Amino acid sequence: MNILSPQWTLLTGIALSLFLQNSEVQNSAKKWSAQLLQLSVILLGASLNFNSVLNQGCDWAIVTFLSILFVFLLGHLGRKLLTVDYKQGLLITMGTAICGGSAIGALAPVIKADTMAITVSIGVVFLLNAVAVFLFPFIGNIFELTQEQFGLWSALAIHDTSSVVAASAVFGSRALEIATTVKLIRALWIIPVTLFFSFYSRGADKGKITIPWFIGGFLLVSMAFTFGDISGSYKAIVSDLAKTGFAVTLFLIGLTFDLKKIKHVGLRPLLLGASLWVIISSISLILIKFYVSST
């Protein structure tokens, strides 16, 4: 067993977290996991040709927008049907539609979400992300998805960037490259969506918007290794550092597993989050299986 495999590092972190509840270790792990994830994404740019990144970004920008729009429509209907608290439902929908905890963190201050709403939404997203890391590669093999198909599927259907990277890395290097590129395009929608709610959502608090600047670093590194005169050995070293960084990030994220947050997750918010996730995962899987295979 590879101890640096994403699934193993995440599971190890979760197991250790049970002995570290409410400790300084967990607070430090939360801080460093976010920074290490961003650095690892930037370094991964070394393994991706910039022209390919640009083409994929243009090709999938509209698709990611449509999927986000569809999730928000479903989220609105689901919240009404399950009578989930407005802010809880909106944060769960935001996390599902765009980028998990990062999107929730960006939107929460804008709509003045209270601690309970943030705790519940992050708890739902964390549970589903942990499941996705193990479930998606298994389903991908059952449906005999290609590397390209799985990369697209994981990028469109899994919440957090870290879990997208973990699941796609298990499936293969090409899947990882595509998943990371498309996922970062999806993450960029944090900016316009948060701006929208800063002007139109009830209780808006304008001006507090988190912008994922590390995406610019990813593009710059990709450009440097595509157009610069850099030895292939350096490219391999940087790419390996990125993959190791992702593995350590998953371990740190596992350490942040909070039993109290999970206990606060009620049945209805969990049903909302799970339903949105299952629907978008199923539809995107079917479309990608047939559309991508025919191109």
C-alpha positions as CSV (number, residue, x, y, z in Angstrom):
1,M,0.0,0.0,0.0
2,N,1.3,3.4,-1.0
3,I,1.2,5.5,2.2
4,L,1.1,8.7,0.1
5,S,-2.1,7.6,-1.8
6,P,-4.8,10.3,-1.3
7,Q,-7.3,7.9,0.2
8,W,-4.9,6.5,2.7
9,T,-3.6,9.9,3.9
10,L,-7.1,11.2,4.3
11,L,-8.2,8.1,6.2
12,T,-5.2,8.3,8.5
13,G,-5.8,11.9,9.2
14,I,-9.4,11.3,10.1
15,A,-8.4,8.4,12.4
16,L,-5.9,10.5,14.3
17,S,-8.3,13.4,14.6
18,L,-10.5,11.3,16.9
19,F,-7.7,11.8,19.5
20,L,-7.2,15.4,18.8
21,Q,-10.6,17.0,19.1
22,N,-10.6,20.7,19.9
23,S,-6.8,20.8,20.1
24,E,-4.2,23.3,18.8
25,V,-3.1,20.6,16.4
26,Q,-6.4,20.8,14.6
27,N,-6.3,24.6,14.4
28,S,-2.8,24.4,12.9
29,A,-3.8,21.7,10.5
30,K,-6.7,23.8,9.2
31,K,-4.4,26.8,8.6
32,W,-1.6,24.8,7.0
33,S,-3.9,22.6,4.8
34,A,-5.3,25.6,3.1
35,Q,-1.9,27.1,2.4
36,L,-0.4,23.8,1.3
37,L,-3.3,23.1,-1.0
38,Q,-2.8,26.4,-2.8
39,L,0.9,25.9,-3.1
40,S,0.4,22.4,-4.5
41,V,-2.1,23.6,-7.1
42,I,0.4,26.3,-8.2
43,L,3.2,23.7,-8.5
44,L,1.0,21.3,-10.4
45,G,1.0,23.9,-13.2
46,A,4.5,22.7,-14.1
47,S,3.1,19.4,-15.4
48,L,0.4,21.1,-17.6
49,N,0.9,22.6,-21.0
50,F,-0.4,26.2,-20.9
51,N,-2.0,25.9,-24.4
52,S,-3.9,22.8,-23.2
53,V,-5.0,24.6,-20.0
54,L,-6.3,27.6,-22.0
55,N,-8.2,25.4,-24.5
56,Q,-9.8,23.3,-21.8
57,G,-10.7,26.4,-19.8
58,C,-12.4,28.0,-22.8
59,D,-14.2,24.7,-23.7
60,W,-15.5,24.0,-20.2
61,A,-16.2,27.6,-18.9
62,I,-19.8,27.5,-20.2
63,V,-20.3,23.9,-19.0
64,T,-19.3,24.8,-15.5
65,F,-21.5,27.8,-15.5
66,L,-24.5,25.7,-16.6
67,S,-23.8,23.1,-14.0
68,I,-23.6,25.8,-11.3
69,L,-26.9,27.3,-12.5
70,F,-28.6,23.9,-12.4
71,V,-27.3,23.2,-8.9
72,F,-28.6,26.5,-7.6
73,L,-32.0,25.9,-9.2
74,L,-32.2,22.4,-7.6
75,G,-30.9,23.8,-4.3
76,H,-33.7,26.4,-4.2
77,L,-36.4,23.8,-4.9
78,G,-34.8,21.3,-2.5
79,R,-34.5,23.8,0.3
80,K,-38.2,24.7,-0.1
81,L,-39.3,21.0,-0.2
82,L,-37.2,20.0,2.8
83,T,-37.9,23.2,4.7
84,V,-34.2,23.7,5.3
85,D,-33.1,27.0,6.9
86,Y,-32.5,29.6,4.2
87,K,-28.8,30.3,5.0
88,Q,-28.0,26.7,5.7
89,G,-29.5,25.7,2.4
90,L,-27.8,28.5,0.4
91,L,-24.4,27.6,1.8
92,I,-24.8,23.9,1.1
93,T,-25.9,24.8,-2.4
94,M,-23.0,27.1,-2.9
95,G,-20.5,24.4,-1.6
96,T,-22.0,21.8,-3.9
97,A,-22.2,24.1,-7.0
98,I,-18.7,25.6,-6.9
99,C,-15.9,24.7,-4.5
100,G,-17.0,23.1,-1.2
101,G,-15.6,24.7,1.9
102,S,-13.8,27.5,0.0
103,A,-17.1,28.6,-1.6
104,I,-18.9,28.4,1.8
105,G,-16.2,30.5,3.4
106,A,-16.5,33.1,0.7
107,L,-20.3,33.4,0.8
108,A,-20.9,33.1,4.6
109,P,-19.8,36.7,5.5
110,V,-21.7,38.1,2.5
111,I,-25.0,36.7,3.7
112,K,-24.1,37.1,7.4
113,A,-24.5,33.4,8.1
114,D,-24.4,32.5,11.8
115,T,-22.1,29.9,13.3
116,M,-24.7,27.1,13.1
117,A,-25.3,27.6,9.4
118,I,-21.6,27.5,8.6
119,T,-21.0,24.5,10.9
120,V,-23.9,22.5,9.3
121,S,-23.0,23.3,5.7
122,I,-19.3,22.5,6.2
123,G,-20.2,19.3,8.0
124,V,-22.4,18.2,5.1
125,V,-19.7,19.0,2.5
126,F,-16.9,17.4,4.5
127,L,-18.8,14.1,4.8
128,L,-19.7,14.0,1.1
129,N,-16.1,14.9,0.1
130,A,-14.7,12.1,2.2
131,V,-17.1,9.6,0.6
132,A,-16.3,10.9,-2.9
133,V,-12.5,10.2,-2.5
134,F,-13.3,6.5,-2.1
135,L,-16.5,6.2,-4.2
136,F,-15.7,8.0,-7.4
137,P,-12.7,5.9,-8.5
138,F,-14.7,2.8,-7.8
139,I,-17.6,4.0,-9.9
140,G,-15.3,5.3,-12.6
141,N,-13.9,1.8,-13.0
142,I,-17.3,0.2,-13.1
143,F,-18.4,2.5,-15.9
144,E,-15.0,2.0,-17.6
145,L,-14.4,5.8,-17.9
146,T,-11.3,7.0,-19.7
147,Q,-8.8,9.2,-18.0
148,E,-10.3,12.3,-19.7
149,Q,-13.9,11.3,-18.8
150,F,-13.1,10.7,-15.2
151,G,-11.1,13.9,-14.9
152,L,-14.0,15.9,-16.2
153,W,-16.6,14.1,-14.1
154,S,-14.7,14.5,-10.8
155,A,-14.1,18.2,-11.6
156,L,-17.8,18.8,-12.1
157,A,-19.3,16.6,-9.4
158,I,-17.0,16.7,-6.4
159,H,-17.0,19.7,-4.0
160,D,-13.6,20.6,-2.7
161,T,-10.5,21.0,-4.8
162,S,-8.6,18.7,-2.5
163,S,-11.1,15.9,-2.9
164,V,-11.1,16.4,-6.7
165,V,-7.4,16.0,-6.7
166,A,-7.4,13.0,-4.4
167,A,-10.0,11.1,-6.4
168,S,-8.5,11.9,-9.8
169,A,-4.9,11.1,-8.6
170,V,-6.1,7.6,-7.7
171,F,-7.5,7.2,-11.2
172,G,-4.5,8.3,-13.1
173,S,-2.1,11.2,-14.0
174,R,-4.0,12.3,-17.1
175,A,-7.3,12.4,-15.0
176,L,-5.5,14.5,-12.4
177,E,-4.3,17.0,-15.0
178,I,-7.8,17.5,-16.6
179,A,-9.6,17.5,-13.2
180,T,-7.4,20.2,-11.8
181,T,-7.7,22.4,-14.8
182,V,-11.5,22.2,-15.0
183,K,-11.9,22.4,-11.3
184,L,-10.0,25.7,-11.1
185,I,-12.2,27.1,-13.9
186,R,-15.2,26.0,-11.7
187,A,-13.6,27.6,-8.7
188,L,-13.3,31.0,-10.5
189,W,-17.1,31.2,-10.4
190,I,-16.8,32.0,-6.7
191,I,-16.1,35.6,-7.7
192,P,-19.2,36.5,-9.8
193,V,-21.6,34.3,-7.7
194,T,-20.4,35.9,-4.5
195,L,-20.7,39.4,-6.1
196,F,-24.2,38.5,-7.1
197,F,-25.3,37.7,-3.6
198,S,-23.4,40.7,-2.2
199,F,-25.9,42.9,-4.1
200,Y,-29.1,40.8,-4.1
201,S,-29.1,38.4,-1.2
202,R,-30.9,39.3,2.0
203,G,-28.6,40.5,4.8
204,A,-25.8,41.2,2.3
205,D,-22.5,42.5,3.7
206,K,-20.8,44.0,0.6
207,G,-17.1,44.0,0.1
208,K,-16.1,40.8,1.9
209,I,-15.2,38.5,-1.0
210,T,-12.5,35.9,-1.1
211,I,-10.8,35.6,-4.5
212,P,-8.8,32.5,-5.3
213,W,-5.6,34.3,-6.3
214,F,-3.6,31.0,-6.3
215,I,-5.2,30.2,-9.7
216,G,-3.1,33.0,-11.2
217,G,0.0,31.3,-9.8
218,F,-1.0,28.0,-11.3
219,L,-1.3,29.7,-14.7
220,L,2.0,31.5,-14.4
221,V,3.9,28.3,-13.5
222,S,2.2,26.5,-16.4
223,M,3.3,29.3,-18.8
224,A,6.8,29.2,-17.4
225,F,7.3,25.5,-18.0
226,T,5.5,25.6,-21.4
227,F,7.4,28.5,-23.0
228,G,10.5,28.7,-20.8
229,D,13.7,26.9,-21.4
230,I,13.4,24.6,-18.4
231,S,14.9,21.1,-18.1
232,G,12.5,18.2,-18.1
233,S,14.1,16.9,-14.9
234,Y,13.0,20.1,-13.1
235,K,9.5,19.7,-14.4
236,A,9.4,16.1,-12.9
237,I,10.7,17.3,-9.6
238,V,8.2,20.1,-9.3
239,S,5.3,17.8,-10.4
240,D,6.4,15.2,-7.8
241,L,6.5,18.0,-5.1
242,A,2.9,19.0,-6.1
243,K,1.6,15.4,-5.8
244,T,3.4,15.0,-2.4
245,G,1.9,18.3,-1.3
246,F,-1.6,17.1,-2.2
247,A,-1.1,13.9,-0.2
248,V,0.0,15.8,2.9
249,T,-2.9,18.3,2.4
250,L,-5.3,15.4,2.5
251,F,-3.7,14.2,5.8
252,L,-4.0,17.6,7.3
253,I,-7.6,17.9,6.2
254,G,-8.3,14.6,7.8
255,L,-6.9,15.9,11.0
256,T,-9.5,18.7,11.0
257,F,-12.4,16.2,11.2
258,D,-14.6,17.7,13.9
259,L,-17.1,15.4,15.6
260,K,-19.1,18.3,17.0
261,K,-19.7,19.7,13.5
262,I,-20.8,16.3,12.3
263,K,-23.2,15.9,15.2
264,H,-24.7,19.3,14.4
265,V,-25.6,18.1,10.9
266,G,-29.4,17.4,10.9
267,L,-31.2,15.0,8.7
268,R,-32.8,17.6,6.4
269,P,-29.6,19.5,5.6
270,L,-27.8,16.2,5.0
271,L,-30.6,15.1,2.7
272,L,-30.4,18.4,0.8
273,G,-26.6,18.1,0.3
274,A,-26.7,14.4,-0.6
275,S,-29.6,14.8,-3.0
276,L,-27.9,17.7,-4.8
277,W,-24.6,15.8,-5.0
278,V,-26.2,12.5,-6.2
279,I,-28.3,14.3,-8.9
280,I,-25.4,16.4,-10.3
281,S,-23.0,13.4,-10.1
282,S,-25.4,11.1,-12.0
283,I,-26.4,13.6,-14.7
284,S,-22.8,14.7,-15.4
285,L,-21.6,11.1,-15.4
286,I,-24.2,10.1,-18.1
287,L,-23.5,13.2,-20.2
288,I,-19.7,12.8,-20.0
289,K,-19.9,9.1,-20.7
290,F,-21.7,9.6,-24.0
291,Y,-20.5,13.1,-25.0
292,V,-16.8,12.8,-24.3
293,S,-16.5,9.3,-25.7
294,S,-18.0,10.5,-29.0
295,T,-15.6,13.4,-29.4
